[in-house]
C-alpha cells in the first residue's frame, strides 16, 4: 500500500500522543472493556447456540478484508449460471449469539457500532463473539445468513432469497492480494467472476445515476514503534467487492419496502444551491461539469492524482449530506432513497460492527420466508434511528480527533519548516469572532506526509502552494499552516524542506 510517514521517534511526542488519545476516549466516554454480565452472557451464548440445519459448507466462500482483520462479516462465492451468474453472500449470524433484551443486546444498543482509534478499537460486541465465534474466519464452520442472487448477463438481479445456513470460508484474502492475482492473470474463477459482476454492477450504478466519492483513503497505523498515516487510492478490487454489498443492501431495502416494515439508510438529493455551487467550482478549476452528465458519472471522470481535480473531489462532499436512518412499520416513509446510490438501500452486511444490521437481517429473513417479523425486532424500530445517528456522530468525532492528534504529533518537531501542498478548500473570509478569525483560512493537503490542515492566507482551490508549519500542538490536537509567498521550491516537491 502506498504510504507516507514521518518517524515519531521523539519520546516526549510519543508520550504526549498516547495521553492525547487517552483523553480523547475519556472526552467521548468510550470504554473498550465490557461489563462482567455481558462477558458471562457471551460465553453462555457461544456454548448454547444451535447451528442452522442447511449446510452450505461445500461452497467455496472467501472473505476479502484489510490486512489483519479478525471481525469478518461477509464471505462471497460466485458461479456462472447459464449466461448469467449466481452469487452467494454470507453474513455473520450475530443474532444467534445475542439474546433480545439481554446484557449483550443492551450494551450493543448503547455502543451502536465498533469504532476505531489508533490505539485500538472499541468493539460493538465482545471479542469472543465478534473476532471468533461469529466471525467468518477461514476454515471454520460458522452460522450465517446467506443471500442468494440470480443475475442475468447484464448483472441485474432476477431472483433472490435469504436463509440461515452453515458455511466454511476457504480463504481470507486482502484487497491487495485480490488485485495482484487478477492483474497477473492467475486468479481463481471466484475472483474472475467477482471482477465481472463488479464491473457489470458499476455500469448499472452509472445508468441509474449513482455516485461515490473516490477520495484517497487515509488510515492511521502503528507498527509498535511509530505511528503512520497510510494513504492510497482505492483499488478497483475494493469497488468490485463493494458492489456485492451494495447489491445486497438494495435487495434488503426492497424486501422491507414490499413488506412495509424495516429501516432504510436514506439520503436526500443535493439541493439546487449545492449543485450550482459545485458546478461553479468545477468551471473555476478547469473541469466543467456538463449539464447532460449525471453527477455520479462526472465524479468517476475525475483524476484525484491531479491537484485541481483532487480539490474538486473534496468539494463534491457538499453533494453527500443529510444521510440518516429511516425506520417504518406499516406506512411507507416519504423518503426511501439513498441519493448517492440512486436507489432504496439498507445496512445489512456488517452486523458484527454495526447495530442496525442485526435487526435488518432478522426482518429480511422473516419477510423472505413469509413468516412473522419477531416482536423484539419490530419493537426496536422506533429507537434505531436515534441510536445509529448518535453512534455515527460519535464515530466521526473519534476519527477526526484521532487524526488531528496523530498529525500534530507527526509534525510536532517540524514547526517553522516549509512544505509543498495542494489547496483542497479555498479560503473563507474572516468573520472576526475571535483573534484567530481575523485572517482568511482554507484547507490544504501536504504532499508528504499526507496531512490535511487549516492554512492561513488567500488560498485558491486546486493551486499547488508552499506553506509553513506554525502550530503543531499535541495536547490540543491542533495543526495550522500559513501560506508562504511565491511558488513551490524546485526540487523539493513532495517532501518537507529540512533545515541544513
Secondary structure, 3 states (H helix, E strand, C coil): CCEECCCCCCHHHHHHHHHHHHHHHHHCCCCCCCCHHHHHHHHHHHHHCCCCCCECCCCCCEEECCCCCCCCCEEEEEEEECCEEEEEEEEECHHHHCCCCCHHHHHHHHHCECEEECCEEECCCCHHHHHHHCCCCECCEEEEEEEEEEECCCCCEEEEEEEEEEEEECEEECHHHHHHHHHHCCCCHHHHHHHHHHHHHHHHHHHHCCCCCCCCEEEEEECCCCEEEEEECCCHHHHHHHHHHHHHHHHHHHHHHHHCEEEEEEECCCCHHHHHHHHHHHHHCCCCCCCCCCHHHHHHCCCCCCHHHHHHHHHHHHHCCCCEEEEEECCCCCCCCECCCCECCCCCCCCCCEHHHHHHHHHHHHHHHCCCCCHHHHHHHHHHHHHHHHHHHHHHHHHHHHHHHHHHHHHCCCCCCEEEEEEEEEEECCCCCCHHHHCCEEEEEECCCCCEEEEECCCCCCCEEEEEEEEEECCCCEEEEEEECCCCCCCCCCCCECCC
